[in-house]
Amino acid sequence: QAYTIKGFAPYSPTKHLTTKDSISGPVRDLGYSLDTNHVFIYWLSPTFEETNISYHVQYDCKRRIGCTLGCGSDAKGIVTTYSNNHTLFPLLPLTQYAVSVNAENGPKTTIYFITKMSTPTEIVNVGTMHSVFANNSITVSWQTVEVCSGFFNQYLYKLYQDRDYDNILQEGYTKKTQKTFSGLSPKTDYNVRIFIETTAGWNEKEYLEINVTTAATVPDSVNKLTVYKRGRHLLGLRWEQPNKIYGLLKSFTVSYGYDENIILKSILPKQCVIWPNMFCYTIEGLSANKNYTISVAARNHEIAEDGVFKSISKVTKEEIPGIPENVKIINTTSNSFSIAWKYPSLANGIIRSFLMSVEESEQLEIDKCCQIYPLVETIVKEELENYTAEISGLHPASTYTVSLSAKTVSFGPSLTLTVHTRPPPLPIQHLPTINVNSIQNWTWLPQTNLDAVSNSEVFLPLIKANILLVVLNYTSVDYDSGIEDELLEVDLKKQIHTNFYLVAELMMTESSFVTIGNGESVQTKWGKLNNENLNKGDVYKFAVVQISKYCSIYNTDVVFSTEFMAA
């Protein structure tokens, strides 16, 4: 009721309150367990018994131990729990906290602790000085930051090239805020990572990365400088580009001369026709029988200077050539073969032609051996990466000795190899009877590519086997044909242009009977049989293959069936 000079005012509404019988006491045995960025607080209830007690846990950041920075916006807080423990998370590392715990209406109990150090989360700042770089060294700098997560120890640096972070080129420690790396390659991208290390270690995820490129320089010397051809008035050069160009290749400088008369020429990079991975240049208009010194250097787009010169000396005089290189047989039939070769590594002159001799050294019909063929000359009108020739009119199932040499002012040494012609095409005498579930009838087609051989019976002993193939109407990569002889499989793929697989090995003296889908899986000389059921609705055909062999070379005669659909 209020009282004024005019008297008492009316009474206010009445409020009834009841006090509690008692208040809670302090919590007992307040303790904690520390981890890097959190703390586990635990305690016992007050001494008297009371159920459903709520507790207030209040924390307050007091100071950062490792630095002068403040605690930030999450410096203090309060939580309520009905449990006798609580985890405070996250807390700042290496920081002093005060934590108070009290039951509802009870007095506070306070403890103080310092959190553990953590691996650094701080990252150094970019330096105010620009990075300094030369063609073989770089100097990088950075700025310090206050480290609060632990007590600062030193900086860890790591050097990488072209962001290849799996391979560390250089690494180490320093207390300074700059580092020089030497022994580097010019015109190359490098990456430097700077980590902070404290007494708690270092954090591989927290770093400053500085990307720099070393300065350009002139290229290294060219490789494998060679005078590969010579004439009375010319020298032909070839070379490989330098190991290091330090930029983009712009040109080559060629200097040549004898006595004191030196001529310099700048030429654009031109790859050799003969050796595509090398560069070629022919110096013309020279004097005969003079010993010229030739030097070649590369130049890049970055530096307007020549690189290191590589030199060689040769006399403008032709000599005998080296042997043709990479000579190989690229195709054979029963009466011909094709041969390919490359230009000699050292022509030692101007190649006019290649000369080939072919001599029969063995024939299945011994009485008709041996035939000598006219020399075959291939005239060289221009330098080519490959040269080829075809020799025809040969005997089937015969062996020939082939010699090949190059000619400048005279013939050079020859390279000799042995060539076998294939057995001739022979008729397939017995075609099998095949039991297969098919929707429509099928039949065998006539044998093709069968040239008339007057004495075919002579070659019958060369027949090694007859096999049956199932031919699919599609082609897929890495399909397993079951044929284990690689040369035989290659021959068959040239005649059968879709996938196929080996089903049966047939008798050669009489007709065979084959049931498709009998599950037979037997290892034979030619491969593993795979006689599985055909897929209903798919289109197939059969192929009988007669295999004849002379020395190491096969001939395959093939008879196909008409196509059919499996039932």
JOFENZI-V790390 format. One record per backbone hydrogen bond with DSSP energy under -1.0 kcal/mol. CO is the residue of the C=O (numbers start at 1). NH is the residue of the N-H. E is the energy in kcal/mol with one decimal. If there is no record, write none. Layout:
co:nh:e
CO:NH:E
CO:NH:E
This chain:
co:nh:e
2:9:-3.9
4:7:-1.7
7:4:-2.8
28:44:-3.4
31:42:-2.2
33:40:-2.9
37:91:-2.8
38:35:-2.2
39:88:-2.6
40:33:-1.7
41:86:-2.6
42:31:-2.8
44:28:-2.2
54:104:-1.9
55:81:-2.2
56:102:-1.6
57:79:-2.6
58:100:-3.0
59:77:-2.1
60:98:-2.5
63:96:-2.6
75:61:-2.9
77:59:-2.5
79:57:-3.2
81:55:-3.1
84:43:-1.9
86:41:-3.4
88:39:-1.7
94:65:-2.0
95:115:-2.5
96:62:-3.0
96:63:-1.1
97:113:-2.0
98:60:-1.9
99:111:-2.5
100:58:-3.0
101:109:-2.0
102:56:-2.8
103:106:-2.9
109:101:-2.5
111:99:-2.7
113:97:-2.9
116:94:-1.5
125:143:-2.7
132:139:-3.5
134:215:-2.1
136:184:-2.6
137:134:-3.2
138:181:-3.1
139:132:-2.5
140:179:-2.5
141:127:-1.1
143:125:-1.8
149:118:-2.2
151:199:-1.6
154:197:-2.7
155:174:-2.0
156:195:-3.3
157:172:-1.7
158:193:-2.5
159:169:-2.8
160:191:-2.4
161:164:-1.8
163:165:-1.5
164:167:-1.3
170:159:-3.1
172:157:-2.6
174:155:-3.1
177:142:-2.3
179:140:-2.5
181:138:-2.2
188:214:-2.1
189:162:-2.1
190:212:-2.1
191:160:-2.9
192:210:-3.2
193:158:-1.8
194:208:-2.0
195:156:-2.4
197:153:-2.5
197:154:-1.7
198:201:-2.0
201:198:-2.7
203:206:-1.3
208:194:-2.6
210:192:-2.8
212:190:-3.3
215:187:-1.7
219:308:-1.4
223:240:-3.4
226:238:-2.0
228:347:-2.4
228:348:-1.5
229:236:-2.9
233:286:-2.2
234:231:-2.6
235:283:-2.9
236:228:-1.6
236:229:-1.2
237:281:-1.7
238:226:-2.5
239:279:-3.1
240:223:-2.3
244:220:-2.6
248:301:-1.7
251:299:-2.4
252:267:-3.0
253:297:-1.9
254:265:-2.3
255:295:-2.9
256:263:-2.9
257:293:-2.5
258:261:-1.8
260:262:-1.0
263:256:-2.1
265:254:-3.3
267:252:-2.7
270:280:-1.9
275:278:-2.4
278:272:-2.5
279:239:-1.9
281:237:-3.2
283:235:-1.9
290:316:-1.8
292:314:-2.1
294:312:-2.2
295:255:-2.7
296:310:-2.2
297:253:-2.9
298:307:-2.6
299:250:-2.9
299:251:-1.6
303:305:-1.6
310:296:-2.5
312:294:-3.5
314:292:-2.8
315:317:-2.2
316:289:-2.4
325:342:-3.2
328:340:-2.6
331:338:-2.7
333:422:-1.8
335:394:-2.6
336:333:-2.8
337:391:-2.9
338:330:-2.1
338:331:-1.2
339:389:-2.0
340:328:-2.4
341:387:-2.6
342:325:-1.8
346:322:-2.6
348:319:-2.8
352:380:-2.6
353:407:-2.1
354:378:-3.0
355:405:-2.1
356:376:-3.1
357:403:-2.3
358:373:-2.1
359:401:-3.3
362:399:-3.4
364:366:-1.3
365:368:-1.7
366:369:-1.4
371:360:-3.0
376:356:-2.9
378:354:-2.2
387:341:-2.3
389:339:-2.8
391:337:-2.1
397:364:-1.3
398:421:-2.6
399:361:-2.7
399:362:-1.6
400:419:-2.8
401:359:-2.2
402:417:-2.5
403:357:-2.3
404:415:-2.7
405:355:-2.7
406:412:-3.0
407:352:-3.0
410:408:-2.4
415:404:-2.2
417:402:-2.9
419:400:-3.1
422:397:-1.9
433:514:-2.8
435:516:-2.7
437:567:-2.2
443:562:-2.5
453:456:-1.2
455:458:-1.9
456:459:-1.2
459:462:-1.8
460:463:-1.9
462:549:-2.2
465:547:-3.2
466:506:-2.9
467:545:-2.7
468:503:-2.8
468:504:-1.3
469:543:-2.0
470:501:-1.8
471:541:-1.5
474:499:-2.6
481:502:-2.1
482:528:-1.1
485:489:-2.5
486:490:-2.2
487:491:-2.1
488:492:-2.3
489:493:-2.2
490:494:-1.3
492:496:-3.0
499:472:-2.7
501:470:-2.4
502:530:-2.2
504:468:-3.1
512:433:-3.3
514:435:-3.2
520:531:-2.3
522:529:-3.0
526:484:-2.2
527:524:-2.7
530:532:-1.4
531:519:-2.3
535:538:-2.1
538:566:-2.5
540:564:-2.4
541:471:-3.3
542:561:-2.2
543:469:-2.8
544:559:-2.1
545:467:-2.5
546:557:-2.3
547:464:-3.4
547:465:-1.4
548:555:-2.5
550:553:-2.5
553:550:-2.6
555:548:-2.6
557:546:-3.0
559:544:-2.7
560:445:-3.1
564:540:-2.8
565:439:-3.1
566:537:-2.9
